Amino acid sequence: MHLPITVPVEADPDLFKALGDATRRTILDELIDRDGQTLFEICGRLTMKHNLTSSRQAISQHLAVLEQAGLVRTRRQGRYKFHHIDTGPLRSIVERWPIDREAPDP
């Protein structure tokens, strides 16, 4: 059985840039573990759990890259800004390189 030929959905280059950095991937891991964190909470978790001692400004810049790629959404409540993970943009990667696919005919 042959797989249908489809034109792959192009993933945004910002998505690959965002995922290419280990600190940003760790931030996403922390948001998967506990969604809706403030910058202060994220910095604390990175320091305590991962021994990452990046400045708040550096973490804020990482969050901006993740937000630009669509992987993080923010919500303001009073003077606090909460960060939420959005895995939707990852669909373009799975659509381009499917996880579950049939083996090619010999």
C-alpha positions as CSV (number, residue, x, y, z in Angstrom):
1,M,0.0,0.0,0.0
2,H,1.4,3.4,-1.0
3,L,1.0,6.4,1.2
4,P,-0.8,9.4,-0.5
5,I,1.5,12.2,-1.6
6,T,0.7,15.3,0.3
7,V,2.4,18.7,0.4
8,P,3.9,19.1,3.9
9,V,2.7,21.9,6.1
10,E,5.6,24.2,6.6
11,A,6.5,24.8,10.3
12,D,7.4,28.3,11.1
13,P,11.2,28.8,11.3
14,D,10.6,30.5,14.7
15,L,9.3,27.2,16.0
16,F,12.6,25.4,15.3
17,K,14.6,28.3,16.7
18,A,12.6,28.2,19.9
19,L,13.0,24.5,20.3
20,G,16.7,24.6,19.4
21,D,17.7,26.0,22.8
22,A,18.0,23.7,25.9
23,T,16.9,26.4,28.3
24,R,13.7,27.1,26.3
25,R,13.0,23.4,26.2
26,T,13.4,23.2,30.0
27,I,11.0,26.2,30.3
28,L,8.4,24.3,28.2
29,D,9.0,21.2,30.4
30,E,8.3,23.3,33.5
31,L,5.1,24.7,31.9
32,I,4.0,21.2,31.1
33,D,4.6,20.2,34.7
34,R,2.7,23.3,36.0
35,D,1.0,25.6,33.5
36,G,0.2,29.2,34.2
37,Q,3.4,30.4,36.0
38,T,4.7,33.9,36.5
39,L,8.3,34.8,35.5
40,F,9.2,34.7,39.1
41,E,7.9,31.2,39.5
42,I,9.6,30.0,36.3
43,C,13.0,31.5,37.4
44,G,12.6,29.8,40.8
45,R,11.9,26.4,39.4
46,L,14.7,26.6,36.9
47,T,17.1,27.5,39.7
48,M,15.9,24.9,42.2
49,K,15.2,22.0,39.9
50,H,17.7,22.5,37.1
51,N,20.4,24.6,38.7
52,L,20.0,27.1,35.9
53,T,21.1,30.5,37.1
54,S,20.0,32.7,34.2
55,S,18.9,36.2,35.0
56,R,15.3,37.2,35.0
57,Q,16.0,39.2,31.9
58,A,17.5,36.2,30.1
59,I,14.5,34.0,31.0
60,S,12.1,36.8,30.0
61,Q,13.9,36.9,26.6
62,H,13.6,33.1,26.3
63,L,9.9,33.4,27.0
64,A,9.5,36.1,24.3
65,V,11.1,33.7,21.7
66,L,8.7,30.9,22.8
67,E,5.8,33.4,22.6
68,Q,6.8,34.5,19.1
69,A,6.9,30.9,18.0
70,G,3.4,30.4,19.5
71,L,4.5,27.9,22.1
72,V,3.7,30.2,25.0
73,R,0.7,32.4,25.5
74,T,0.5,35.0,28.2
75,R,-2.4,36.3,30.3
76,R,-2.3,39.4,32.5
77,Q,-4.1,39.5,35.8
78,G,-3.5,42.7,37.7
79,R,0.3,43.2,37.8
80,Y,1.0,39.6,37.2
81,K,1.7,38.0,33.8
82,F,1.0,34.3,33.6
83,H,2.6,32.0,31.0
84,H,0.8,29.1,29.5
85,I,2.1,26.4,27.1
86,D,0.4,25.9,23.7
87,T,1.6,22.8,21.9
88,G,-0.6,23.5,18.9
89,P,2.3,24.7,16.8
90,L,4.0,21.3,17.2
91,R,1.3,19.8,14.9
92,S,3.1,21.2,11.9
93,I,6.2,19.1,12.8
94,V,4.1,15.9,13.3
95,E,2.2,16.5,10.0
96,R,5.5,16.9,8.2
97,W,7.2,13.9,9.7
98,P,4.4,11.6,11.0
99,I,5.0,9.5,14.0
100,D,2.7,6.6,13.1
101,R,3.1,5.7,9.5
102,E,3.1,2.5,7.5
103,A,6.3,0.9,6.5
104,P,7.2,1.2,2.8
105,D,6.5,-1.7,0.5
106,P,9.6,-3.9,0.0
